[in-house]
């Protein structure tokens, strides 16, 4: 197998990175009655996918052009794929974190006694295959197909518990994401086809210099509202509603797949459909910047009021996604670099926080922050990881979020968007207010009810290993951000 993988062309690896997770669902279902074998299939698929993506990354580092066309629906309208730095960054993060999330899920799902685990792993695999399709899509048509597959494949994960609350959350999830896609996103794509004559992602954008600015501005609004997975207010309610899902699903939604697919698509559209020059002069850009800024602040304020840990983290995600949208709409190189780096930095930080929330539920059976006094004595590793990940979300050393927030602030200064600069700074202070008290109370309970006498009882080993890896990853991204920085910087480099 190793020899055949080595001899495989990069174009074939690109295709198999999309197809392999989809095919793995058949093997997962076939081995469903043998959990050890089923999970071995899942882990093996994760490893092979990561191998493919790393090889593709090395290929573009060497300057190779990697593209594939599957079929042509109409002249100029194809299902096709190519690799550029932004898609490569997204694919690297998603493929690596799928592996780590799967390791975590094995410990969590077994110890928590979850039902329908085979369906969970199968839908998980389809979701990651669709993420690879989104990451490598060469045009909006291809991206839209996999964007919708991602929505449909994650719906069973959201409703996994099968309770009325889960079904209600699933209806909100599906209703908002499909509704925004059909009403706004699809309309924006069709309109772009008629105005620009192409849907191909093009460095510098697809619109010519004479395009009507009002028309282009309306299209930008349709795109931002239509990409519901980016959770810009008021189309954000699906994200807190989806928190009824098991914690590994929450990690998938917030770090690996769904929300990252949303902000990735926003960034892709801004850079490769509109282009930074056009984006900076559109009449709707400033309105959307302020809307994203309002999402950042309002979601942070709502997060502070949540006693349920997963709910607080969910609203934190809504806020953090606004950072990426702001960076994209600033239409500067610093803004784009900050946005693209924040996709990765937030992924490692937020997945760690959700891993910790799940570990606390499994080991201590607690979901409310008010019940976590003294929990650091019982779960020191978990709460230490929570603290490190919190630093990354806040954006202070020694965690990776420092760099992405620095570039975003630079972008606001370059464009003299002083209000937005203040929004980002106030938001970081709010991040401190709703995150740091959690590990502080856990390690220094004061007069609160303490769990100190229970003794150390951490989560299952697989889950503990996973959250330690992602916490360490947040620190590594601070110490050695160069590969991520190089990919982010290369996004705006026009080939040739």
VEXBADO-864554 format. One record per residue: x, y, z of N, C-alpha, C, O, CB in turn; residue in one letter. Coordinates in steps of 0.05 Angstrom, whole numbers, plus 5000, padded with zeros to 4 digits. Glycine has a CB too. Layout:
N
XYZXYZXYZXYZXYZA;...
END
This chain:
496
501749765000500050005000501750255000501150454986498150005024X;503950245016505750485017506850554990506950784983507950425037X;507750344975508950394949506850514930507550694915510050134937X;504450414930502350514912501650804919501250964902499850344914X;501650874945501051144953503351334944502851554936500751164984X;505751234947508051404939508051464909508751684901510651254946X;507251274893507251314864504851454854504751524830507451044850X;502851504871500351634862500951924855502352064869498251614884X;499752024834500152304825498652484844496852414858499152344796X;499552734844498352934862495452984853493753034870499853194861X;494852974827492153014818490352784829488052834836491953014787X;491352544830489852324841489452354871487252294881491252054835X;491552454884491252504913489152714919487652694938493952584925X;488952914902486953124905484152994904482453054920487253344883X;483752824884481152704880480552504903478252504913481052554853X;482452354911481952154932481652294959480352174977484351954934X;482752534963482252674988479352744991478352775014483952924989X;477852764969474952814970473452554971471452534986474152984946X;474252364954472752114951473151924974471251794983473551974925X;475651914985476251715005474451725030473451515038479151745014X;474051965042472251965065469451875058468051755074472152245077X;468551945034465851865025465751555023463751435033465151984998X;467751435011467851145009468051005036467050785040470151054990X;469451145054469851025081467250985095467050805113471651205098X;465151135088462551095101461550815097460250705114460551305091X;462050705073461150425067462550225086461250045096461650355038X;465150265089466650085107465750125136465649925151469650125104X;465250365144464350425171461750285177461350165198464150725176X;459850315158457250185161457549875162456149745177455250275139X;459249775144459549485142460749365168460249135174461349415118X;462349515182463749425206462349525231463449515253466649505206X;459849625228458449745251458049565275457949665297455849845242X;457849305270457349125293459949055307459848915328456048865283X;462249135297464749085310466149355315467749455299466548905292X;465549475338466549755343469549795340470349995329465749825371X;471049605349474049635346474849655317476449815309475549405360X;473649475300474249475272473249735258474549855242473149225258X;470749815266469650055255471350295260471750465243466750095266X;472350315285473950545292476750535280478050735276474050575322X;477650285276480250255262480050345233481850475223481149955263X;477750285220477250385193477250695193478450815175474650275182X;475950815212475751105213478551225217479251415204473851195236X;480051125236482751235242484551195217485951375210483951095266X;484350965205486050915181485351105159487151215145485550625170X;482851165155481951355135483051635141483951775123478851365132X;482851705167483951965175486951995168487852195158483552005205X;488451785174491351785169491951805140493751955132492651535181X;490551655123491051655094490351935083491752045067489451435080X;488052045092487252315083489452515090490152685074484552395095X;490352505115492452695124494952665107496252855100493052655154X;495652415100497952355083497552495056499452625045498352055079X;495252465044494652595018494952895020496253015003491852515008X;493753015040493753305043496553415047497253625036491853395065X;498153275063500853365068502453355042504053535036502253185089X;502053145026503453125000502553344981504153454966502852854987X;499953414981499053634965500253894974500954064957495953654966X;500553935000501854175011504754195002505654404994501654165041X;506153965003508853964993509054024963510954154954510253694999X;507053934949506953984920506654284914508054384896504753834907X;504854424928504554704921506954864932507555084922501954814933X;508254764953510654894962512854884941514455074938511754774988X;512854674925514754644903513954804878515354814858515154354895X;511554934880510655094858509054944837508555044815512855224845X;508154694843506654534824503754634823502654724843506754234831X;502654614798499854684794498254424795498754244779499454844768X;496254404812494754164816491754224811490554364827495154034844X;490654114790487854164784486553914770487953754758487454404766X;483953894774482453664763479653754755478453914769482353424784X;478653654733475853704725474453444724475353244712475753854697X;472053424737470453184737468453174714468452984698468953154763X;466853384711465153404688464253684683464353854701462653214691X;463353734659462454004650459454004646458553864628464054094625X;458054154661455154164659454254334635452554254619453854264685X;455554574633455154754611457854864604459754854620453054984618X;458154984580460755104574461555314595460055504600460655244546X;463755264608464755444629463555384656464355524676464055724622X;461755184659460655114684461354824691460154644681457455154684X;463454804707464554534712464654464742464654644759467454524701X;464654204747465354114773468354054772469253854761463653854782X;469854234783472754214781474154314807472854444823473754384757X;476654234809478154284834480954384827482054294807478254034851X;481954564843484754624841485754704869484154744888485354864821X;488254734872489454784899490855054898492655104882491354564907X;490055224917491355484921491855504951490755344967489655724910X;493455704960494255704988492055715009492255585030496055934992X;489855865004487755885023486355615027485755525049485656105015X;485655485004484455225006486355015019485354835033483655124978X;488855045014490854855025490954895056491154695070493554905013X;490855145065490855195093488355065107488654935127490955505099X;486055105095483654995105483754685106482954565126481255085089X;484654565084484854275083486754155103486153955115485654195054X;489054285107490954195127489754195155489953995170493454365127X;488354415162487154435189484954225192484854085213486054715194X;483254205172480954025174481853725175480753575191479054065151X;483753655159484553375158486053295184485653075194486353315134X;487653475194489053405219487053395243487253215259491253625225X;485253585244483453595267481253375265480153295285482153865269X;480753275240478953045238480152805253478752665267478352975208X;482752765248484152545262483952575292483252385307487052535253X;484552815302484552865331481752845342481352725364485753135337X;479752945328476952925337475952645338474452565356475153095320X;476852485319476052195319477252055343475851895356477052065293X;479752105350480951995374479352075398478751905416483952075377X;478752325400477152425422474452295424473552205445476752735420X;473152265400470452155400470351865409468351775421469252175372X;472451715403472551435411472251415442470751255452475151295402X;473851575456473651575485470951685495469751575513475951745497X;470051905483467652035492465151865487463551815505467252305478X;464851775462462351625454462151365470459851285478462351575424X;464351235474464250975489463651025518461850895530466850825486X;465051205531464751255559461951375566460851325587466951435570X;460951525547458351655551456051475543453751545547458251925536X;456651245531454651055524452751155502450351105503453050975548X;453851305483452151415462451051195443452451005437453751625446X;448551235434447351055415448151135387449251355382444251045418X;447650965367447951025338450851125332451151315317445951235330X;452750995344455551085339456451035310458051195300457450945358X;455450825298456150775270455250995252456651095235454950505261X;452751085256451651305241453251555246453751715227448651355248X;454151595270455751835277458351835261458952035248456451825307X;459851615261462451605246461951625216463651745202463951355253X;459851505206459251515177458651805168459751895148456951325170X;456951935183456252215176458652395179459052585164453852315193X;460252335199462752495204464552475179465652675171464152385229X;464752235168466552195145465452335120466952465106466751885139X;462852325116461652475093462152775097462752915077458552415091X;461852875121462253155126465153245119465553455107461653225155X;467053075127469853145121470453135091471953295080471752965137X;469252935077469552925048468453175035469653275016468152675037X;466253275045465053515033466753765040466953945024462253565044X;468053765064469953975071472253985051473154195043470953945100X;473253755044475453745025474553844998476053984984476553445022X;472053784990470953884965470754194966471254324946468253764960X;469954304989469754594991472554714990472954914976468354665018X;474454595004477154715005478454724977479854914971478854545024X;477954514961479354504935477654584912478554564889480354214931X;475154684916473354764895474654974878475855174888470654864906X;474454944851475655134833473755364825474555554813476655004808X;471155324832469155524825466855524845466655334862468155474796X;465155714843462855734861460855514858459655424878461556004858X;460555414834458655194829459554944844457854814857458455134799X;462054874842463054644856462954684886462154504901465954584848X;463654914895463554974924460754944934460254834956464655254930X;458755054920455955044929455054754932453554694951454155194909X;455754574914454854294916455854174942454254054957455954134892X;458454204948459554084972458654234997458554115019462554074971X;458154494995457154655017454454535026453954515050456754955009X;452754465007450054355014450354065025448853985043448254354990X;452153915013452653635024453553655053452653485069454753495007X;455153845059456053885087453653935106453553825127458054115089X;451854105097449454165113447853915118447053855141447754375100X;447353765097445653525100446953305116445653165131444853425072X;449553275112450953055126451253115156451552925172453653015114X;451253365164451553435192448853445207448753455232452953695195X;446653455192444053455205443553215223442653245246441853475184X;444152965214443852735232445652745256444952635277444352475217X;447852885254449652915277448453105298448653055322452353015268X;447153315288445953505307443553375321443153425345444953755291X;442053215307439753085319440352805331438652645335437453055299X;442952755336443952495344442452375368441852145369446852515350X;441852545388440552445412437752335408436852165423440552665433X;436452435387433752345381431552455399429252375396433752045382X;432252635417430252745435428652975420429553055399431552865461X;426453065432424953275420426653535419426453685399422353325436X;428253575439429953815439432053795417432553995403431453835466X;433153555412435053525390433753565363434853685345436353245392X;431353455360429853495335429253785330429353885307427353325335X;428453925351427854215348430354365340430254535323426754325375X;432654305353435154435346435954365317436954545303437354345365X;435454115309436054045281434354195261435354265240435653745278X;431854245268430054395249431054685246431054785224427154395259X;431954805268433055075267435655065250436055245233433655185295X;437354875255439854845241439354815211440554965195441354595251X;437654635203437154585175435654815162436254895139435554325171X;433754925176432055135165433755385158433455495137429955215184X;435455465177437055715172439155665151439455835133438355805198X;440555435153442755395133441755345105442855455086444455155142X;439655185102438455145075437055395066437155465042436554905075X;435655535084434255775076436055995066435556105045432655885100X;438156045080440056255071441456175045441956335028442156315092X;442055915042443355815017441555854993442455954972444055525020X;439055784996437155794973436356074967436256164943434755614978X;435656234987434556494983436756694975436356864958433156595008X;439156674988441156874983443656774968444356884947442156985009X;444756554977447256454966446956364937448456444919448456224982X;444956204931444456104904443756344886444656344863442155904904X;442156524895441556764879444056924873444357024850439456944894X;445856954892448357094888450056954867451257084850449857124914X;450156694868451756534849450656564821452156624802451856244857X;448056534818446756554791447156844780447756874757443756494793X;446857044797447157324789450057374780450557514761446357514811X;451957264795454757294788455357174761456857294745456657164809X;454156944755454456814729453557004706454857024686452956544728X;451257134710450157314689451757574687452057674665447257374695X;452657674710454157934709457057904700457958054683454058064737X;458357694710461257664704461757454682463957464670462757574730X;459957274678460357074657461956834665462556664649461557204633X;462756824691464356604701463856574731463156764744467356644695X;464256334741464256284769466956194780467156114803462056074776X;468956184763471556094770472856284791472756524788473356064746X;474056164811475556324830478056434816479756284807476356164856X;478256704815480356834799481857034817480657204829479156974775X;484557014818486057214833485357494823485557544799489057164830X;484657674841483857944833480957974828479958204825485358024809X;479357754827476557774823475657724795477257714777475558044832X;472957684791471857614765470457844752469857824728469957384768X;469958064766468458284754470458474740472658524750466858434776X;469558584717471358774703471159044716469459094734470558794673X;472859224707473059494720470559664717470159844732475459644709X;468959594697466559764691464059654704461859754699466159774661X;464259454721461859344734460459554750461659724763462659104751X;457759544749456159734765456559684795456159464805453159694757X;457459884808458259854837455759794854456059644874459560114847X;453459894847451059834862450359544860449659414879448760014854X;450459444835449859154830451758984845451058784859449959094800X;454359044843456458884857456058904888456458704902459258984849X;455259144897454759174926452459004936452558884957454259454932X;450358984920448058814927448858524927448058364944445658854907X;450558444907451458164906453158104931452957874941453158124881X;454758284940456358234964454558184988455158005004458258474969X;452458344991450558305013449258025011449057885031448358525013X;448457954987447257684983449257464991448457275004446357654953X;451757494983453757294990454057275021454057055032456457354977X;454457505034454957495063452657385078452957225097455657775073X;450157465070447757355084447357065076446256905091445357525077X;448056995051447556725041449356515052448656285054447756725012X;451756595061453656405073452956385102454356485119456556495068X;450756255108449656245135451556105155451456155179447056095135X;453255935144455155795162457155975175458455905195456655575147X;457456225164459256425177457956545201459256695216459956635157X;455356495205453856575230453856875236454056955259455056425253X;453757035215453457325219450657375228448757275217454157485193X;450357535249447657615258446157765236447357925223447857785284X;443557705232441757555249441457255241439657125251439057685248X;443257155224443056875216444956695231446456535220443556855186X;444956725258446856575275445456375293446856215306448356775292X;442856375294441456215315441855915311441555765331438456285314X;442455825287442955545283445255435300445255205308443455485253X;447155615306449555515319449055445348449755235357451755725317X;447855635364447155555391445055325392445155155410446055795407X;443255325373441255105372442454835368441454635378439255165349X;444754825353446054575347447654465371448754245369447954605324X;447754605393449254515416447954285431449054185451449654745435X;445554205422444253965433445753705425445253495436441353945424X;447553735405449053505395451153415415451953575432450253575368X;452153165412454453085429456853265425457153385404455152785423X;458553275445460853455444462753415420463653615409462453425469X;463253165412464953135387463653265363465053365345465452845381X;460953275362459653415340459953715343460453855323456653335340X;459753815367460254095372463054175363463454385351459854165402X;465054005369467754055360467854055329469254225317469653835371X;466453865316466353855287465154115276466154225257464753615277X;462854205288461454445278463254695281463254855263458854475293X;464554715304465954965311468854985302469855205299465855005340X;470154765297472954775292473854645266475554735252474454655314X;472554425259473554265237472054315211473254335190473353965244X;469454345213467954335188466054575184466754755169466254095187X;463854585197461554755188462255055189462155185168459154705204X;462855165213463355445214465855525199465955745188463555535243X;467855355199470255415184469755415154470955565139472455215191X;467955235145467155245117465755505110466055615088465255005110X;464255615130462855865126464756095122464656245103460955925148X;466556135142468356365140470456325118471356525106469756415167X;471156075112472956025089471556115063472856245046473655725087X;468956055060467556135036467256445034467556555013464756015036X;466856575057466756865057469456985047469457155030466156975086X;471556875058474256975050474856915021475957075007476456845068X;474056675012474456594984472956774965474056864945473656304980X;470456834972468857014955469957294954470157414933465957024965X;470757394977471857674978474457694962474757894948472357755007X;476157504964478757524951478657444921479857574904480857344965X;477157224915477357104888474857154871474957094847477756814890X;472757264882470457344865470357644862470057744840467757234877X;470557794884470458084883473258204879473558394863469158194908X;475258094893477858224892478058454911476058594916478558314863X;480358504922480558704943480158994932479159164947483358684956X;481059044908480659314896477759384894476959604902482059334869X;476159204883473259264880471959264908470259434913471859044862X;472659084925471459064951471759324967469859394982472658834967X;473959454964474559694980472859934972472760134986477459764978X;471559924948470060154939467060104937465560274929471060244911X;466159864945463359804943461759944965462759964988462859494945X;459360044959457860194979456960025003456460135024455560324966X;456659764999455659595020457759485038457159365059454059365008X;460359515031462459405047462559515075462859365095465159455034X;462159785078462259905105459959805122460359755146462260205102X;457659785110455359685125455859395135455259335158452859685107X;456959225118457458955126459758935147459658765165458258785102X;461659115145463759125166462559195193463259065213465859345158X;460759385194459559455220457659235230457459195254457959725217X;456359095211454658875219456358655231455558545252453058765195X;458658595219460458395230461558485257461758325276462758335211X;462158745260463058845285460958825307461558755330463859135282X;458458875299456258845318455958555327455358495350453558945306X;456358365308456258085315458358015335457857855354456557915290X;460758125331462958065350462258155378462658005397465558215340X;461258395381460758505408458258385420458258295443460358805406X;456058365405453558265416453757975425452757895446451258305396X;455057815408455357535415457157495440456657315456456557375392X;459157665443460757655467459157725492459557595513463157845464X;457457925490455758005512453757785520453357725543454258265506X;452657655499450857425505452357195517451357065535449457335478X;454757145508456456925519456856965549456856775564459156915504X;457257215558457857265586455457185604455857135627458457565590X;453057175592450657125608450056825610448156745624448257275597X;451456655595450856375593452156215616454556245621451756255566X;450556065631451655895652452355615641454255485651449655865675X;450955535620451655275607454255315591454455495575449355185588X;456255145596458855185584458855165554460055335540460854975595X;457454975542457354945513455855185501456655275479455954695505X;453855285514452455525503454255765503454255925484449855585520X;455855795525457756025525459755995503460456195490459156035553X;460755755499462755715477461455755450462855855431463955435479X;458955695447457555725421457356025414457956095391454755605422X;456556185433456356475427459156595424459556785409454856625449X;461156485437463856565433464656515404466056685392465756425452X;463856295393464456225365463156435346464456525327463555945358X;460656505351459356705334461056965334461457085313456456765345X;461957035357463657275359466257245344467057425329464257345388X;467557025347470256985334469956965304471857045290471556735345X;467756855294467356845265467257125253468057175230464856685258X;466157315269466057585260468757705254469057875237464557755280X;470757615269473557705264474357635235475557805221475457575284X;473757395227474657305200473157465179474357555159474057005196X;470557515183469057675163470057955162470258075141466057675170X;470758075185471858345186474458355170474858535153472258445214X;476258165175478758165161478458145131479858275116480457935171X;476557975122476057955093475058215081475858295060474157725088X;473158345095471858585084473658835087473059035074469258635098X;475758825103477559045105479059095078479959315072479659005127X;479258875062480358895035483258995035484059155019478659075018X;484858895054487658945055489158685058487958485066488359145079X;491758685052493258445055493458355084493358115090496158485043X;493758555102493858485131491258355140491258165156494558735148X;488958465131486358355138486058075128485057905143484258535127X;486758025103486457755092488357555107487557335113487157755062X;490757645113492657465127491557415155491757185165495357595129X;490557625169489457575195487057395195486757215212488557845207X;485257425175482957245173483656955168482656775181481157345150X;485456915149486256645142487756505165487256275170488056645117X;489456655179490856545202488856495225489256305240493056725211X;486856665227484856625249483256375245482256255265483056875251X;482856295220481456045215482855815230481555645242481155985185X;485555815227487155605240487355645270487055455286489855585227X;487955885278488355945307485855885323485955765344489256235311X;483555985313481055935327480355645327479255545346478856095314X;481055495305480355215304481755065327480454905340481355095277X;484255105331485654965352484755055380484354885398488755015350X;484255315384483355405410480555315416480155205438483455705411X;478755345397475955275404475454975405473854885421474055395383X;476854825389476454535391477454435418476354245429477954385368X;479554555428480554485455478454545476477954385494483154625462X;477254775474475254855494472854665493471854585514474255145488X;471954585470469754395468470554115478469053975490468654385440X;473054035471474053775482473953785512473153585525476953725471X;474754005524474754025553471954025564471453895585476154295562X;470054155550467254155559466153865559464753785578465554335541X;466853715539465953435537467253265559466053085570466553325510X;469853315564471253165584470053215612469753025628474253245584X;469353465617468053535643465353395645464653295667467753835645X;463853375624461253245625461552945630460052835646459753295598X;463452825616463852535619464952465646463952275659465652425597X;466952605656468352535680467052645705466952505726471252625679X;465952885704464853015728461853045726460553125746466153285732X;460652995703457753015699456753305705454653335716456252815717X;458353495696457653775700457553915673459253875657459553915720X;455554085670455354245645455054545651455254705633452954145629X;454454615676454054895683456555005696457854875713451654925702X;457255245688459755375698459555415728461555405742460255635683X;457155475738456855535766457355295784457655315808454055635771X;457555055771458054805786460954715785461654505796456254585775X;462654885773465354795768467454895787469854885782466154865740X;466655005810468455095830470254865840469154655847466955225854X;472854905840474654695850475154465831476454275839473654595876X;474054475807474254255789477154205780477853995770472454295764X;478754415782481554395774483154195791485154085782482954655776X;482154145816483453945833482853665824484353475827482653985863X;480453635812479553375802480553315774481253095767476453355803X;480653525758481353495729483453705722482953885706478853525711X;485953685733487953895729488853915700489354135690490353835747X;489153685686490053695658488053825641488653995624490753415648X;485553755644483353865628483154165632482854315613480753735635X;483154255657482854535662485354705654485054935647482254585692X;487654585655490054715645489854755615490554965604492654555652X;488854545601488454565572486454785566486754935547487654295560X;484254795582482254995578483455275581482755455565479954965599X;485255315600486455575604488255655580488155885571488255575630X;489755465570491455515547489855595522490455785508493255275540X;487655435518485955495495484555765498484155905478483855275491X;483855835522482656105528484556325520483656525509481856125557X;487056295526489056495518489156535488489556755478491856415529X;488856315473488856335444486456485433486656645415489056055431X;484156425445481656565437481856865444481057035428479156435450X;482956925467483357205475485357345457485057575450484257215505X;487457195449489557305432491957425446492957635439488357525415X;492857275466495257365481497257135482496556895480494457455510X;499857195485501956985486501456815511500356905530504757115488X;502356565510503856435488502156265471502756035465506156265500X;499856365461498056215444497756335417498156585413495256195458X;497156175397497156255369495356475361495856625342496656025352X;493056505376491156715369492456995370491257185359488856705387X;494657025383496157275384496657385356496257625351498757245400X;497657205338498557305312496257375294496357585281500257085299X;494157225294491857285276490557555285489857715268489857065276X;490257585311489057835320490858075315489958295311488357815350X;493458035316495358255310494958345282494858585277498258155315X;494858155263494458235235491758365230491558555214494757995216X;489758275244487058395241487158685251485958865239484958235256X;488458735273488759005283490359175264489659415259490059005311X;492459065252493959205232492159285208492459505197496359035222X;490459105200488559165178486759395185486159565167486958915172X;485759405209483959635217485559895217484460105211482659585244X;488059885225489660125225490360225197490360465192492260085241X;490960035179491560105152489260245138489660425122492359855136X;486860165144484460275132483160495149481160605141482360055126X;484460555171483460765190480660705199478960885203483561035177X;480060455203477460365214477760365245477960155257476660085203X;477660595257478260615285476060495302476560385323478660915293X;473560515293471360395308471660085309471259965330468660465295X;472459975286472859685285475259595302475259385314473159585256X;477359765302479659705319478759705348479659525363481859915314X;477059895356476059895383474359655389474459535411474460155388X;472759565369471059335372472859085378472158925396469359285346X;474959055362476658815366478058825394478258615407478858805344X;478859065403480159075429478159035451478858895471481459355432X;475759145449473759105470472958815471472458695492471259285465X;472658695447471958405445473958235460473258045474471758325416X;476558295457478558135471478258165501478757965516481458225462X;477558405510477058435539474658275548474658155570476658735546X;472558265531470258105537470857805537469857645552467958155517X;472757725519473657445518474857375545474357155556475757405496X;476457555556477657505583475357475603475557295620479457745591X;473357645602471257645622469557385622468657295643469357885617X;469157265598467457025598468956765597467756545599465557035575X;471656775593473156525592474956475616474856265628474856525567X;476456675624478456645646477156575673478356415688480056895648X;474856675680473656595706473156295708473056195731471056735710X;472856155686472255865687474655715698474255565718471555755660X;477055725687479355585699480155705726481155565743481755585680X;479755975729480456095755478855975777479955905798480056405753X;476155955773474455835794475155535798474955435820471555865787X;475955405776476555125778479055075796479154885811477055005750X;481055255793483555215809483455365836484855285855485855305793X;481855585837481755745862478755785869477655995864483156015858X;477555585881474655595885473755795906471455875906473655325893X;475555885923474856075944472655955962472955735973473856335931X;470456105965468356015983466255845969464255765982467056245995X;466655795943464655635928464755345935466655255948464955675899X;462655195927462654905931464954785916465054815891459954785923X;466654635929469054525916468854225912467654075927471454595933X;470254145890470453855884473153745892473953535884470053805854X;474553895910477253825916477553555929479653425926478454035934X;475553475944475853225959475352975943475752745953474053225982X;474552995918473852765902476252615893476052365889472152855878X;478452745889480852615878480852645848478852715835480952325885X;483252605836483552645807481952435792482252185796486552635799X;480252535774478752355756478452495729476552655725475952285768X;480352445711480252565685478452415666477452195673483152585674X;478152525642476552395621477952145611480252095618476052585598X;476551975595477851735583480451815569480752035559476051595564X;482451635569485151695560485051805531486551995525486851445561X;483451685513483451775485482652065484483752225469481551605469X;480552145499479652415499481752605511482152825502477052445514X;483052515532485052675545487452725527488552945526486052535571X;488352525513490552555493489752755472491452925465491252275480X;487352735462486452915441486453205450487453385435483652845431X;485453265473485353545482488053655489488553895487483453575506X;489853475498492653565503494053635477495653825476494253335518X;493553475456494853525430493953795419495553955409494053305409X;491353855420490354105409491254345426491754565416487354105407X;491454305453492354525470495354585464496154815462492054445500X;496954375461499754405454499954535426501654705421501254135454X;498154455408498054575381497654875382498855025366495854445365X;495954975401495555265403498155405411498655635402493455315424X;499755275428502355395435504355385412505855575407503455265461X;504455155399506255115376505755325355507555425342505954835364X;503155395350502455595330503455875337503656045320499455595325X;503855915363505056165372508156165368509256355357504456225401X;509355945376512255925374513255895346515256005338513255685391X;511755745329512655695302510255725282509155535272513755405300X;509555975277507256035259508056045230506356095213505856285267X;510656005224511756075197510255925174509556055155514655995196X;509755665176508355535154505655655149504855685126508155235159X;504255715170501555835167501756115156500256195139500155845195X;503756265165504256535155504956525125503956695110506556665171X;506556335117507356315089504856265071504656375049509456105085X;503156085080500756025064498956275063497856335042499155785077X;498656405086496856645087497956865068496457005054496656755116X;500556895069501857105052501557045022501357225006504757145059X;501656785016501456694988498756724976498456704951502456414985X;496656764992493956774982493657004961492256964941491956825005X;494957224966494557464949496657474927496757674912494657714966X;498357274925500357274903499057164878498156944877502857104911X;499057334857497857254832499857094816502057194810496857504816X;499256844807501056674793502056814767500456944753499856404787X;504556764760505656864735506157164736507057274716503756804713X;
END
